[in-house]
Amino acid sequence: MRNRTIASLAAMASAAATVITMTATPANAYSGLTLLDRVSAVTDYCPCRFNDNIDGTYFEKDAGGAGFKVIHGNASRHEVAKVEFHPYGEILYVYDVKNDGDTLYYKVSYEGDGGKWGLYAAPSTSNVIDVRKVNLDIPEGRKVTVTVYDDKAMKKKVMEATGRA
């Protein structure tokens, strides 16, 4: 009985270590990260379409809103990530477009309500394009700041972009 218990515990520990190893993502993997495209849109004058090599961006009309799209590339100038903020519906889209075991992290904060914020990343799958859609539910007219980090601990800041809900 004792040997089966020890064997069972050892198997569980091994399985837990495997799960941790498989889900960990390296931090700071993007040396030479470059800004490939940055678009801001005052959505009073939309609908607006901005093409790119990933899937394009379409902003709806939202009086008083300001949206943005940012695309990052690696040192070879190949797209690796994209982020969009859409004032209509207060939607954030975060993309990972390179299956390289790394992703960027997006801290979203907005003025008022004590500086609420959340940290988001694209799902990590084997798909060519991974995208996460987040309904931020931010009150109209608030300034929204998205800070991009190359690590989940938010120690390596890449850039910051602002919009208006």
Wavefront OBJ file of the C-alpha trace (Angstrom):
o trace
v 0.000 0.000 0.000
v 2.796 2.386 0.979
v 4.677 1.780 -2.316
v 1.493 2.504 -4.350
v 0.946 5.746 -2.422
v 4.543 6.870 -3.024
v 4.294 5.905 -6.714
v 1.000 7.787 -7.021
v 2.439 10.924 -5.417
v 5.508 10.762 -7.658
v 3.310 10.451 -10.758
v 1.185 13.431 -9.676
v 4.285 15.556 -9.042
v 5.680 14.627 -12.446
v 2.399 15.536 -14.164
v 2.248 18.889 -12.343
v 5.825 19.690 -13.382
v 4.970 18.838 -16.992
v 1.952 21.170 -16.972
v 4.024 24.023 -15.511
v 6.752 23.481 -18.101
v 4.290 23.364 -20.996
v 2.401 26.533 -20.023
v 5.334 28.766 -19.110
v 6.220 31.447 -21.641
v 9.651 32.990 -21.800
v 9.960 36.581 -20.673
v 11.783 39.223 -22.673
v 12.152 37.028 -25.755
v 11.710 39.887 -28.210
v 15.093 41.505 -28.466
v 14.896 43.984 -31.317
v 11.127 44.548 -31.091
v 10.120 47.213 -33.625
v 7.046 49.350 -34.167
v 5.764 48.506 -37.658
v 2.477 50.429 -37.742
v 0.560 52.805 -35.500
v -2.797 54.310 -36.420
v -5.017 56.600 -34.354
v -8.618 57.306 -35.366
v -11.008 59.931 -34.059
v -14.156 57.878 -34.459
v -16.483 60.893 -34.852
v -15.732 60.576 -38.584
v -15.928 56.821 -38.978
v -16.674 54.151 -40.155
v -12.959 53.838 -40.964
v -10.926 50.965 -42.398
v -7.154 50.550 -42.032
v -5.536 47.667 -43.896
v -2.652 45.569 -42.619
v -1.129 42.146 -43.304
v -2.877 40.509 -40.332
v -6.630 41.074 -40.735
v -7.192 44.814 -41.145
v -8.946 47.129 -38.718
v -12.425 48.613 -38.910
v -13.608 51.309 -36.503
v -17.318 52.092 -36.051
v -18.597 55.633 -35.544
v -18.501 56.621 -31.857
v -18.916 60.336 -31.129
v -16.125 61.570 -28.852
v -14.160 58.325 -29.165
v -10.579 57.754 -30.259
v -9.321 54.314 -31.226
v -5.929 52.969 -32.187
v -4.105 50.062 -33.788
v -0.460 49.162 -33.148
v 1.550 46.410 -34.855
v 4.900 45.219 -33.509
v 7.526 43.261 -35.395
v 10.685 41.386 -34.538
v 14.228 42.379 -35.510
v 13.563 41.012 -39.029
v 10.499 43.316 -39.276
v 8.041 40.395 -39.388
v 4.757 40.968 -37.555
v 4.616 39.335 -34.127
v 1.777 41.168 -32.333
v -1.079 43.596 -32.792
v -3.329 45.502 -30.401
v -6.486 47.502 -31.162
v -8.727 49.627 -28.979
v -12.225 50.274 -30.343
v -14.241 53.005 -28.574
v -17.536 51.660 -29.941
v -18.333 49.023 -27.319
v -14.997 49.652 -25.533
v -13.412 46.565 -27.100
v -9.751 45.570 -26.896
v -8.284 43.074 -29.375
v -4.853 41.564 -28.660
v -3.132 39.413 -31.249
v -0.154 37.075 -31.319
v 0.751 36.377 -34.942
v 3.945 34.355 -34.591
v 4.140 30.890 -33.062
v 7.401 31.527 -31.257
v 6.488 30.698 -27.653
v 6.340 34.348 -26.580
v 3.669 37.009 -26.444
v 3.250 40.630 -25.488
v 1.182 41.698 -22.487
v -1.233 44.626 -22.489
v -2.067 46.569 -19.345
v -5.277 48.538 -19.848
v -6.120 51.373 -17.494
v -8.540 54.258 -17.609
v -9.005 57.492 -15.744
v -11.518 57.683 -12.946
v -12.876 54.922 -10.726
v -9.570 54.720 -8.845
v -7.477 53.837 -11.908
v -8.961 50.430 -12.695
v -6.822 48.202 -14.892
v -6.390 44.681 -16.226
v -3.581 42.713 -17.897
v -4.357 40.820 -21.108
v -2.513 38.595 -23.578
v -3.505 36.636 -26.654
v -4.212 32.948 -26.105
v -1.269 30.696 -26.845
v -2.372 28.103 -29.390
v -0.879 26.554 -32.506
v -3.038 28.784 -34.739
v -1.268 31.157 -37.106
v -3.189 34.072 -35.592
v -4.255 34.060 -31.942
v -6.667 36.806 -30.915
v -8.398 37.686 -27.666
v -11.392 40.015 -27.685
v -12.023 41.791 -24.371
v -15.122 43.830 -23.574
v -13.664 46.496 -21.285
v -16.976 48.117 -20.337
v -15.390 51.536 -19.750
v -17.644 54.562 -19.148
v -17.999 56.885 -22.157
v -15.527 59.733 -22.462
v -12.798 58.204 -20.273
v -9.161 58.316 -21.396
v -7.922 54.753 -21.949
v -4.228 53.861 -21.760
v -2.780 50.598 -23.054
v 0.772 49.916 -21.925
v 2.572 47.148 -23.812
v 5.033 44.907 -21.964
v 7.350 42.141 -23.118
v 6.904 40.245 -19.863
v 4.021 39.243 -17.634
v 5.694 40.834 -14.593
v 5.384 44.216 -16.399
v 9.065 45.065 -15.953
v 10.000 45.512 -19.618
v 7.810 48.281 -21.042
v 7.613 48.392 -24.835
v 5.298 51.352 -25.464
v 2.095 53.095 -24.509
v -0.940 54.137 -26.576
v -3.988 56.145 -25.565
v -7.550 56.398 -26.787
v -10.918 57.603 -25.537
v -13.954 55.469 -24.768
l 1 2 3 4 5 6 7 8 9 10 11 12 13 14 15 16 17 18 19 20 21 22 23 24 25 26 27 28 29 30 31 32 33 34 35 36 37 38 39 40 41 42 43 44 45 46 47 48 49 50 51 52 53 54 55 56 57 58 59 60 61 62 63 64 65 66 67 68 69 70 71 72 73 74 75 76 77 78 79 80 81 82 83 84 85 86 87 88 89 90 91 92 93 94 95 96 97 98 99 100 101 102 103 104 105 106 107 108 109 110 111 112 113 114 115 116 117 118 119 120 121 122 123 124 125 126 127 128 129 130 131 132 133 134 135 136 137 138 139 140 141 142 143 144 145 146 147 148 149 150 151 152 153 154 155 156 157 158 159 160 161 162 163 164 165
